[in-house]
Amino acid sequence: MTNDKQSIKEKVSSVLHWYHQITMPDGSVTPGLNKSAATMAVYEKLGFPTDLRGKRVLDVGCADGYYSFICEQRGAEEVIAVDYRQPTASGFSVAASILESNVKHVVDNVYDISPEKYGKFDFIIFVGVLYHLRNPLFALDNLRKMAKPNATVLVESHIADDEIHETLRCEDLTEAQMNAINKISLWKFYYANTLNNDASNKWAPNFKALGEVCKEAQLEIVAQEKFGSRGAVLCKAISDNALEHSRKMDSATGLNVA
Ligand SMILES: C[S@@+](CC[C@H](N)C(=O)[O-])C[C@H]1O[C@@H](n2cnc3c(N)ncnc32)[C@H](O)[C@@H]1O
């Protein structure tokens, strides 16, 4: 089947649930619920690389692959798109086929990816996944292992600032007290399906904590932006002996480290 307008339409409508709004070669856009272009505009402002020639890119929690395909279009030498769902369970397979993409999809979990399996990367995308995880810092530590020295790492998440404020407003706190609360790193835990009726939503940081958890994982903040109930941080992978020591202690691999 060729990629004429009709066949693109048929292939796109064969996917039950699109997440991303991906522009197809005929100018049509996949009917995802995520406002992909608007979110991408925020990432561009933060410094999402425009020229990826010669670079290896890792997109963890890729869903339909919007960001992976953009990186390929920006000249990346290799793009590996990871998701714990099969590519046929999302729109990834269909989008990749229509776009004639060479992005490599692998079914894996952020907790289990390793440089031994996939090598190290120049640019790592980890957006829209953190708040789905039961063990967010463990995931970021593992993600950090995938980074070449000074690699760029983009982390984005639902953030809990507004919900925390809403709750505290009931207690009649002053504006000054609210601002003081913004300066505390806080994480909100969502028991069962209490965030958006989705049981996969577990922990959301406030904006301050999002930056600090990145720093704890040896990801230095380059630029950050709060947009609505979301926060994005563009980071540089660094090495910090004290932070690495504490990570190793926690994973019980560093108990004999001085
Ligand atoms: C909300 S979507 C975000 C998609 C895309 N990254 C974005 O922000 O537009 C979350 C994606 O992460 C995947 N995911 C969630 N937990 C994961 C994990 N532990 N390992 C790998 N993928 C995961 C889900 O299957 C889903 O495709």
PDBQT file of the ligand as one rigid body, heavy atoms in Angstrom, charges set to zero:
ROOT
HETATM    1  C1  LIG A 301       1.909   9.968  29.375  1.00  0.00    +0.000 C 
HETATM    2  S1  LIG A 301       2.779   9.029  28.184  1.00  0.00    +0.000 S 
HETATM    3  C2  LIG A 301       4.020  10.208  27.687  1.00  0.00    +0.000 C 
HETATM    4  C3  LIG A 301       4.446  10.006  26.249  1.00  0.00    +0.000 C 
HETATM    5  C4  LIG A 301       5.539  10.945  25.754  1.00  0.00    +0.000 C 
HETATM    6  N1  LIG A 301       6.810  10.683  26.422  1.00  0.00    +0.000 N 
HETATM    7  C5  LIG A 301       5.135  12.388  25.926  1.00  0.00    +0.000 C 
HETATM    8  O1  LIG A 301       5.436  12.990  26.968  1.00  0.00    +0.000 OA
HETATM    9  O2  LIG A 301       4.482  12.935  25.053  1.00  0.00    +0.000 OA
HETATM   10  C6  LIG A 301       3.741   7.908  29.194  1.00  0.00    +0.000 C 
HETATM   11  C7  LIG A 301       4.431   6.814  28.387  1.00  0.00    +0.000 C 
HETATM   12  O3  LIG A 301       5.418   6.208  29.200  1.00  0.00    +0.000 OA
HETATM   13  C8  LIG A 301       5.301   4.804  29.135  1.00  0.00    +0.000 C 
HETATM   14  N2  LIG A 301       5.794   4.300  30.419  1.00  0.00    +0.000 N 
HETATM   15  C9  LIG A 301       5.240   4.455  31.660  1.00  0.00    +0.000 A 
HETATM   16  N3  LIG A 301       5.990   3.859  32.602  1.00  0.00    +0.000 NA
HETATM   17  C10 LIG A 301       7.063   3.334  31.947  1.00  0.00    +0.000 A 
HETATM   18  C11 LIG A 301       8.200   2.591  32.394  1.00  0.00    +0.000 A 
HETATM   19  N4  LIG A 301       8.358   2.251  33.687  1.00  0.00    +0.000 N 
HETATM   20  N5  LIG A 301       9.115   2.210  31.481  1.00  0.00    +0.000 NA
HETATM   21  C12 LIG A 301       8.947   2.521  30.155  1.00  0.00    +0.000 A 
HETATM   22  N6  LIG A 301       7.886   3.201  29.687  1.00  0.00    +0.000 NA
HETATM   23  C13 LIG A 301       6.954   3.616  30.567  1.00  0.00    +0.000 A 
HETATM   24  C14 LIG A 301       3.810   4.538  28.884  1.00  0.00    +0.000 C 
HETATM   25  O4  LIG A 301       3.589   3.289  28.288  1.00  0.00    +0.000 OA
HETATM   26  C15 LIG A 301       3.467   5.704  27.954  1.00  0.00    +0.000 C 
HETATM   27  O5  LIG A 301       3.673   5.389  26.614  1.00  0.00    +0.000 OA
ENDROOT
TORSDOF 0
